[in-house]
Amino acid sequence: MNAIKERIFGAVTVMDNSSALKLWEFITNEFVHSADWNSIPETEPDEFDLQMLAEIEQDKDCHEFIPADEAEKILGLS
């Protein structure tokens, strides 16, 4: 995953549900012609994914959050 995708993932992780919904609506409206969202297959996490999730659970830095309004400012959503 490249740095910008990691930043996006991190920002979404700390968003409240209302902000995440706004972002999802933006994505689905902005990229409506780029993809058929219903055709994207769901997959089960592989061994790498499971290891990454376990590391997140154990890493205290992954449990520090910033307020949603600050994340929105960083992303230019407010």
BELVENTA-V701189 format. One record per helix or strand of 2 or more residues. SS is the DSSP state (2 for helix, 1 for strand). FROM is the first residue (numbers start at 1). TO is the last residue. If there is no record, write none. Layout:
BEGIN
SS:FROM:TO, SS:FROM:TO
END
This chain:
BEGIN
2:3:14, 2:17:30, 2:37:39, 2:47:58, 2:60:63, 2:68:75
END
